[in-house]
Amino acid sequence: MSESSEIYDDEYYRNLPVDSDRISTLLHLLDFRPSDTVLEIGCAAGHFLAEIAPAIKSGVGLDTAQAAIGAANRIKSQRELHNIEFEETSAQSYVSSGERAASFDYVLLLDVTEHIDDDILSDVLLAAKRLLKSDGKLIIHTPNLSYWLELLKDRGIIAQLNGHIAVRNERHYRDLIEQAEFVAPQVRGLPHYRQPLRLVDRLLMWIPILGRLFRSRLFIVVPNSANNRVEAVG
């Protein structure tokens, strides 16, 4: 059994609470339309997709963990959500048939990229590009290696969270996105979504030079083509 499967087992997903602070932050940044089709890669227990289901046309959640998909389908059934579905597969496998190419207005990678190494993430980005409509957008939300707390973890001063094997900074993401032949993304640094860190970050993140140390998360909007203008977020 892999380390990942030991950490993220059925018990983990059954007991995984809804992270309302995180979901609230993301909903504030994203403006879904009733016509939107949304794909979430690494959907875990499906909490975010379930939350946005009433606001979109349809959604698909992908995860390679059987336990995650089982938990997501239980939530779907309990909430009687008929416009979303969950599949136990990777983005690479999902796109390989070609049937869902250019099908989605949004592809979401929400707090998942820090769990996968560069080689796998590169493949996921290429799959995301194929799955997006020409005017679609890729959204990435992830911890920021330049954040003061992550720097302490990176230097081994405090322990890193289980499963966070690849926390990256903005430059690293820009390079990977460019390699996948997306156009230049819009990247925004966000404060932590939990108090009291959120309050501290919001007070200090605008300080010249030192402010970059207080941007806990990266919120990255990646248009699929140069003709797809990225609107200001937040």
ZIQUIWO-V37318 format. One record per residue. N is the residue number from 1. RES is the residue in one letter. SS is DSSP state (alpha for helix, beta for strand, coil for the rest). NEAR is the number of other ideal C-beta (glycine too) atoms within 10 Angstrom. Layout:
{{N | RES | SS | NEAR} {N | RES | SS | NEAR}}
This chain:
{{1 | M | coil | 6} {2 | S | coil | 7} {3 | E | alpha | 10} {4 | S | alpha | 15} {5 | S | alpha | 13} {6 | E | alpha | 10} {7 | I | alpha | 12} {8 | Y | coil | 21} {9 | D | coil | 15} {10 | D | alpha | 13} {11 | E | alpha | 9} {12 | Y | alpha | 17} {13 | Y | alpha | 21} {14 | R | alpha | 12} {15 | N | coil | 9} {16 | L | coil | 15} {17 | P | coil | 7} {18 | V | coil | 13} {19 | D | coil | 15} {20 | S | alpha | 11} {21 | D | alpha | 13} {22 | R | alpha | 17} {23 | I | alpha | 17} {24 | S | alpha | 11} {25 | T | alpha | 21} {26 | L | alpha | 22} {27 | L | alpha | 14} {28 | H | alpha | 10} {29 | L | alpha | 14} {30 | L | coil | 22} {31 | D | coil | 10} {32 | F | coil | 17} {33 | R | coil | 10} {34 | P | coil | 8} {35 | S | coil | 9} {36 | D | coil | 18} {37 | T | beta | 19} {38 | V | beta | 25} {39 | L | beta | 28} {40 | E | beta | 26} {41 | I | beta | 25} {42 | G | coil | 21} {43 | C | coil | 27} {44 | A | coil | 23} {45 | A | coil | 27} {46 | G | coil | 27} {47 | H | alpha | 20} {48 | F | alpha | 25} {49 | L | alpha | 26} {50 | A | alpha | 22} {51 | E | alpha | 18} {52 | I | alpha | 20} {53 | A | alpha | 20} {54 | P | alpha | 11} {55 | A | alpha | 15} {56 | I | coil | 19} {57 | K | coil | 14} {58 | S | beta | 16} {59 | G | beta | 27} {60 | V | beta | 21} {61 | G | beta | 27} {62 | L | beta | 26} {63 | D | beta | 26} {64 | T | coil | 17} {65 | A | coil | 21} {66 | Q | alpha | 13} {67 | A | alpha | 20} {68 | A | alpha | 25} {69 | I | alpha | 22} {70 | G | alpha | 16} {71 | A | alpha | 24} {72 | A | alpha | 28} {73 | N | alpha | 18} {74 | R | alpha | 14} {75 | I | alpha | 18} {76 | K | alpha | 20} {77 | S | alpha | 9} {78 | Q | alpha | 9} {79 | R | coil | 14} {80 | E | coil | 6} {81 | L | coil | 17} {82 | H | coil | 9} {83 | N | coil | 12} {84 | I | beta | 23} {85 | E | beta | 16} {86 | F | beta | 24} {87 | E | beta | 16} {88 | E | beta | 16} {89 | T | coil | 14} {90 | S | coil | 18} {91 | A | alpha | 23} {92 | Q | alpha | 16} {93 | S | alpha | 13} {94 | Y | alpha | 18} {95 | V | alpha | 22} {96 | S | alpha | 14} {97 | S | coil | 8} {98 | G | coil | 8} {99 | E | coil | 8} {100 | R | coil | 15} {101 | A | coil | 15} {102 | A | coil | 13} {103 | S | coil | 17} {104 | F | beta | 24} {105 | D | beta | 19} {106 | Y | beta | 22} {107 | V | beta | 30} {108 | L | beta | 26} {109 | L | beta | 24} {110 | L | beta | 22} {111 | D | coil | 19} {112 | V | coil | 19} {113 | T | alpha | 26} {114 | E | alpha | 20} {115 | H | alpha | 20} {116 | I | coil | 18} {117 | D | coil | 10} {118 | D | alpha | 14} {119 | D | alpha | 8} {120 | I | alpha | 15} {121 | L | alpha | 23} {122 | S | alpha | 15} {123 | D | alpha | 15} {124 | V | alpha | 24} {125 | L | alpha | 24} {126 | L | alpha | 17} {127 | A | alpha | 23} {128 | A | alpha | 26} {129 | K | alpha | 21} {130 | R | alpha | 18} {131 | L | alpha | 24} {132 | L | beta | 25} {133 | K | beta | 17} {134 | S | beta | 10} {135 | D | beta | 12} {136 | G | beta | 24} {137 | K | beta | 22} {138 | L | beta | 26} {139 | I | beta | 21} {140 | I | beta | 25} {141 | H | beta | 22} {142 | T | beta | 21} {143 | P | beta | 23} {144 | N | beta | 26} {145 | L | coil | 19} {146 | S | coil | 21} {147 | Y | coil | 27} {148 | W | alpha | 17} {149 | L | alpha | 17} {150 | E | alpha | 22} {151 | L | alpha | 15} {152 | L | alpha | 13} {153 | K | alpha | 17} {154 | D | alpha | 15} {155 | R | coil | 8} {156 | G | coil | 8} {157 | I | coil | 9} {158 | I | coil | 10} {159 | A | coil | 8} {160 | Q | coil | 15} {161 | L | coil | 13} {162 | N | coil | 12} {163 | G | coil | 12} {164 | H | coil | 14} {165 | I | coil | 13} {166 | A | coil | 16} {167 | V | coil | 22} {168 | R | beta | 21} {169 | N | coil | 17} {170 | E | alpha | 18} {171 | R | alpha | 11} {172 | H | alpha | 16} {173 | Y | alpha | 22} {174 | R | alpha | 17} {175 | D | alpha | 12} {176 | L | alpha | 18} {177 | I | alpha | 22} {178 | E | alpha | 12} {179 | Q | alpha | 12} {180 | A | coil | 18} {181 | E | coil | 10} {182 | F | coil | 22} {183 | V | coil | 14} {184 | A | coil | 12} {185 | P | coil | 21} {186 | Q | beta | 14} {187 | V | beta | 18} {188 | R | beta | 16} {189 | G | beta | 18} {190 | L | beta | 21} {191 | P | coil | 20} {192 | H | coil | 22} {193 | Y | coil | 19} {194 | R | coil | 13} {195 | Q | coil | 9} {196 | P | coil | 8} {197 | L | alpha | 16} {198 | R | alpha | 16} {199 | L | alpha | 12} {200 | V | alpha | 15} {201 | D | alpha | 23} {202 | R | alpha | 13} {203 | L | alpha | 11} {204 | L | alpha | 15} {205 | M | coil | 19} {206 | W | coil | 10} {207 | I | coil | 11} {208 | P | coil | 6} {209 | I | coil | 6} {210 | L | alpha | 11} {211 | G | alpha | 13} {212 | R | alpha | 16} {213 | L | alpha | 18} {214 | F | alpha | 23} {215 | R | coil | 23} {216 | S | coil | 23} {217 | R | beta | 22} {218 | L | beta | 25} {219 | F | beta | 22} {220 | I | beta | 21} {221 | V | beta | 19} {222 | V | beta | 27} {223 | P | beta | 21} {224 | N | coil | 24} {225 | S | coil | 14} {226 | A | coil | 9} {227 | N | coil | 9} {228 | N | coil | 16} {229 | R | coil | 8} {230 | V | coil | 13} {231 | E | coil | 10} {232 | A | coil | 7} {233 | V | coil | 14} {234 | G | coil | 9}}
